[in-house]
Each structure stands twice: as structure tokens, then as C-alpha cells.
Amino acid sequence: MKTVDINKGWRNAAADGEDCAELPFESPQYGRLVLTAVSPSDAVHAFLDIDGAEGVIDVFADGECVGSATGGVRLPVYVGALSAGRSVLGMSFEDGGAVTRGATLHFSQSDTYIRPFGLFVRTLACDGESAELEISADITGRESGKRRLALELSVINARGRRSCRKSKKFVFTGGNKKVTVPVKMRRAYPYESDKPYLYTLRAVLSDESGDVLDESETRFGVRVQGVFETGSLIGATVPHSCGITGEASILDAEKRKLSALRDLGYNAVRYIGLPSPHALAAADELGLRLIVDVFDNWTHPREGSLSHLYFGKECAARAAYAVSVLRNHPSVVMYSAGNMCEETYGRRGAECAPEIFSAIREADPSRPAAIALGRLVPTEGELVRAGAKRAELRGQSDAGLIGLGDVYGIPDALTASVASLADVCLCSDGFRPPADKPYLRVDTRPENAFESMRSAEDDENMLGDLSPSGMDRSSHGVTVAGDIDHTCLPRNSGLYRSMLCGAGSSFILVGDKDAGMLEGSQCWKAAEGETVSVRVFTPGDVVALYLGDYLVGRRLAGKVNKQYASFEVEYHPGRLEAVSYLRGRECDRVSLATPSAPRGISLLTGSRKISASGGDICFIDVWVTDENGEPSPDYTGDISVTAEGAGEIIAMGCEYGRSADEDIVTAAGGHALVAVRGTAAGKCTVRAKARGLRAGRLTVTVKE
């Protein structure tokens, strides 16, 4: 099937008349929202694929309701035949409904077609020079008798040249048929994390007279899946939002977020729910490994989601489609059937588990099928059946009930059935899988990172360790701290994990005497004579700390102290320097200097050229600097930022989140971030100013 983006061209039928609308689109807080668009192409068969549906969205074709898209689940809605310029597509949803990503139209101009995401390229073997591939196509048609068809496959390399070509003739009698073609690539570039090489597969379906019935295309990488070394996966679970730009998935924002995690030394990222196409493209380009929970929940509802509706009836179809969306992306290395679902304790809906795992493996047998397990709050009935007395349960908090569940072995006993279906267990909150089951820790708190990451050295079943949140995010009105902040700068926990995995160097945190392990800032400033806590995180085993030329003291770090040393220091302005030693030799040194007064604003960006038609955005870092041009990490204050010319500011914010004011951003730690989008060909000039500081200016070139 062919696929077209239909995020533009919608009309908003509001109470005050119609106006143009583009996706992503959020519902107004009143009434019923109706979006309509004219079909961009003729089609005998068409599917509307809504990515990022919130709430329940009813889909219409020429005024007739043809199906619904449910929030939290991606499953295309069949809309039938369409006429270009005449057929009208519609979406209708109530208050709170939204399309947070966009929509695509999959269509065929014949009655026989390759289903949406029906192409699958599986690498059977690759020796670095040649590769054996198995390419399959899922074909659907309404035939009344035997018919000879041909499937022609062309593999195109990254330079646009054809690497190989293969065709297969077969007999088709209608219904659904999987056509499998073995392909030998004599010269193949493998997809590797440091060299993420991508190919394009083009498939043409034709009849015996040579007339083209359908065409389809997908990108893929030559990579044998399902191979992991002990402790090889280091990373984080990430939210679908991208910091200051919010929920809308923008390719540049996805790249910035994932690049920041990769720069920490992470090689793995877990998504709960299907990542957006832009997130998948960014991960493929960066060579990351993705673990995807195809569902957040099954039949039991979760706050803010309606994905449980009709789940039992559609679980196999939903799982199969989710895998078909993911399976050609070489960055995807593992599927998880669910995220600590209620059903993993054998509760109502648990009967869906075998069907879900079967659908995942049938859609892609090359990657492991996993399940995320954790310690849920046990019910009274579960505790009593395990041997608890009802008197023990009276007045217990949720934490108390979880503790009782541990005493009576409830997590192990109740999850044994679903764990037996999985190839790998994703373990959360101290949960331990069956002894013979490979597992991945996915919820390691920052203060426990040392023990968790080191345990892989002695546990051959442990595949790796992920932190609970790679990026700051909001959860039910509470900010959850991640390994990078809303502007993609590393947090203390990210720096710590980066150092533990060998990608980062030493760093110093300064805080009050009662500061927690990872609390504090990288700024040497306090009240004169105040006693402050200084923690030096280092790969070394001994740290010598100096204030100017004065030796404050020496402390042990190393494994015995989780790779950090603690000092109590009386504050005096100057330079604080930590020298680390490993086995008696200096291995690293790091310092902090008392910041001087802020003097100006500097604007920095990685790219001064963006495309207006391509939807590019430019991220501009706003730094407050001293007279020597060094950052002023103690500066907090409001900065006015404006854009003139061929661009507009679409978002501003700092480490604490997005700015609510259209013209003012509050700097935190002397830093803020601005996102600019081009509106037309020309120059866009961004200016930043604040009282008492030299203004900053930067010009971006916008191409059509």
C-alpha cells in the first residue's frame, strides 16, 4: 500500500464557523470537535491510521461512521473506497480528545494489495560482507478464483543505488496470504550502533500481464536480532514528550532528546507505548536499541487512557499491528507485551496473555517477547489465599500490603504463569524473575544505580539496567526527575550513571550538610564561612580535595563507597579542585570556581540553517555569561526573547519546564532554551535581553 501524510488540509467545524486545522490538534475545552478533510487520492481500499489518539475518536467517510480510534492504541480504521477531491474524511471527538501526533492514509488503487506495514525484512545471517534475508509480504484481495501474481523486490542502498533484486511468482486465490522470498545480498553493510546503515525495500505487486496492482516501501537495517551479552543494555525509560516542545512529536526534538541520552553513554531506551515515527527514525539514525512495551495496560483501565476498551476482543489484532509498525526498524530489539499490567497477577483479563504473546511472535519471530513485571498492591483475596490472616490486613497502607505480599511470596507465585510465556522479564521495583529467565532491570532508582549496574558482572541472566525516567516529565501534576532535564542537559543522576558505565568523567556536587547522595549543584558558592557538603563522584578509588592551594583532605571512593567521596568544607571563594587516583596514579581531576558577576547573554545553536517546508526547528541555548564568557551557574532571572523575520518562537523554557509567558523565559542555572521554526524563506533574528546584561543576538537562515 502507498502511504501519504494527511496532517494538513483538515477543517475545524466549530460553533463559530469553519477554519483550517493541522495535526497534531488538541480539542477545545467545550462541545464536540469535528475535523474534516478531502481525500488526497483515489483508492479502492483505504485505511486511516491515527497516531497518538487521545480519548475516543470516531472516523467518518462521506458522512458515515466507519469505526473508532481509541486513545493509547494504534489500529488503522478501514474507510473503504475514496475519490480524490470528492470523498470527505472526518474525525469527531469530545472534550479532552486530541490527535497528539498525526494521521496517515494507507491506500491501494486495486482490489489486491499489500497490507499496511505488510512488508517485513528479517536478517537470518550476516558475516560482515554478505547477508541472508527473508522478505515477506502480507497480501490481501477479494479474488473469486486462481490468479497468477508476481512480487518484485528491490533493495536500495543509502546512496540510492540498487543493491539487489529478486522476484517471485505465486498463485493467489483471495483472502490473506503471506508471500516469503529468500534474498541473498552479496555485499551488505550491517547495521551497527556506531555505523547505523539503512536500506530501503521497494515492493511491486503485479498480475500476469505485468499491470501493477500495488506498491509498498519500507526502510530496514541488516541486523541479526535477539543477541544480547550480559549487562550490555544501559539506558533509561523515556516519555513520549520532548521537554519544552511538549507532546507533539517533532523530528528535531526527538533527535535532541535521544542524542542527549546517547551522549551519556546510554545504548538502550525503553518506550511504554508505541514510539512516534519520528522517534523511531531518530533512534535508527543514532544507533540506539529500543525496548518497546506495545501496551501500557490491557483490560484494566489506567488514569488518562481508554485503551482498555474492547481490548479483549482486539488484543491479537492490536498486538500484531503494533509489531508490524516496529519490526523493520533495526533499532527495535525487544517487544514487551505490557507494562506491569494487573493481569500479570492472574486477575481478570489474564486469559489474554497467551493470545498476545502468540500474535507478537507470529508477526516477528526474530526478536524476544518480554513482559514487564513488578510488585503490585495485592488484593485482600490474594493475601488470604496465600495464607495471610485478615487481622493482619486491617489498617494497612498500600506499601504495607505490598510488604505483606512479599512475606507470603505473592509476586513470585502470581506472576509465574505470565513469566513462563515470556523470553525476557523486564523487572521493576526490586522484582526478581524465575532463576532461569533472562531479565532486564527497568526501574533502578539513582541511589541504587551502583549496585544494580555492578550486579550484572556476577549475574549471567541480567541483560542490563535502565533508570525509571530518561527525561524530566510530568506525571499526575508531579514532576518526575529524569537523567536529562526539560532542555536535554544532564541531571545529577544521569552524570552518575554515565560515569558508572565508563562514558563520563568525575564531577562535583555542592549542597548543604543534610543533602542526599545526588542532591546539590555544580556551583561553588555559599555564605562566607558556611560549612557545606561536597561530594566528588569519580572512577578513581581515592580523592584529594583542594580549596586553592589548601588540601582539604583525602577520602576513599571506589567500589566500597559507590564511586564517590564525601567532604565537609568551610566555604571561602576561590577554586575547588578534586584530584582522583586509581591504584596510586592520577586518573582524573575536576574543579569548580566561584562564579563572577554575570555580564551578558550568549545564544548558541548547532545549526543556523532550517527548512520552512520541511517543518524543521532550531534549538537555541541561552547562556548567561560572566566577563570572561564563562557560564554563570548561579544566575536565575527572567530573560526577554523575541524573533523577527522569517521565523517564529514555538517554545521556550528551562530545566523546570516550558515557559507560560510568550515573551519571557526564566533562566535556571544561567541557562534557558528556545525553539524556533521557520515560516518563510529568509533570515530569522533571535534577540535575548535582561536588565543589567548585554543583549545576545543570533541569525538563522530559513530555506523554503
Number of C-alpha atoms within 10 A of each C-alpha: 29 19 19 13 12 19 19 14 15 21 18 19 17 14 9 7 8 14 11 13 17 16 17 19 18 15 18 14 11 9 13 16 22 20 23 23 22 20 19 18 17 17 21 16 19 24 22 24 22 27 24 27 27 24 21 22 23 18 25 21 23 15 12 12 15 15 16 19 25 23 23 23 27 23 21 22 20 19 23 14 16 23 14 12 12 14 18 18 21 22 22 20 23 18 14 17 22 24 24 21 20 23 21 16 24 23 29 25 20 14 14 24 28 26 21 23 23 21 28 24 26 25 20 15 16 17 10 12 11 16 21 19 20 15 17 16 22 17 22 19 17 13 13 10 9 10 13 13 19 20 21 16 21 18 22 18 18 12 8 10 12 14 17 17 15 14 15 14 15 12 12 22 16 16 12 16 15 13 16 16 18 15 19 16 17 12 12 21 23 22 21 18 16 10 12 20 21 20 23 19 21 17 22 19 25 20 16 12 9 10 10 16 19 23 20 23 18 17 20 22 23 28 25 20 19 12 10 11 11 17 22 15 22 23 31 28 23 25 20 21 21 26 29 24 21 17 15 20 22 20 18 17 26 24 20 17 24 24 18 21 27 20 13 22 21 24 20 26 27 26 20 19 23 23 24 20 17 17 21 23 18 22 26 25 18 20 21 27 23 26 21 27 26 28 26 24 24 26 22 16 15 13 6 12 18 21 25 20 17 12 19 16 11 13 19 20 15 21 25 21 22 24 21 19 19 24 25 20 23 31 30 23 24 23 30 27 25 25 24 22 25 21 21 26 25 18 14 12 16 18 13 18 23 14 14 23 23 17 20 27 17 12 17 21 15 18 19 18 24 28 27 25 29 24 21 19 19 20 13 15 11 18 22 14 11 16 11 17 12 11 7 13 16 10 9 12 11 13 11 14 21 19 17 19 22 15 13 17 14 22 23 20 12 18 19 16 16 21 21 14 17 21 18 24 29 30 24 21 15 13 17 19 23 13 8 7 15 20 26 26 27 27 22 22 15 19 15 12 20 19 12 19 21 17 15 18 11 10 12 13 18 24 21 25 27 29 26 23 24 30 31 25 24 14 8 9 7 8 12 15 19 25 29 24 26 27 28 25 17 22 20 24 22 27 21 26 25 24 20 21 17 11 14 18 18 23 21 24 21 24 23 15 14 9 15 11 15 18 15 17 17 18 20 24 21 17 11 10 11 14 17 21 21 24 22 25 28 31 25 26 23 24 27 18 27 18 21 14 11 9 12 18 13 17 18 18 23 19 14 9 14 19 21 25 23 20 18 16 19 15 18 18 16 15 15 23 21 25 20 27 21 16 9 10 11 13 17 17 18 17 18 19 16 17 20 15 12 22 18 23 26 22 20 16 13 9 12 16 17 21 18 20 13 10 13 20 24 23 23 22 18 25 26 32 24 18 12 10 14 15 22 24 24 22 19 15 16 16 21 16 21 17 19 13 17 19 25 18 20 15 22 27 26 26 23 19 22 21 18 12 12 13 16 19 25 25 23 19 20 20 27 28 26 27 18 21 23 29 19 17 17 15 18 24 16 22 18 24 19 17 11 9 16 16 19 19 18 16 16 23 19 23 18 12
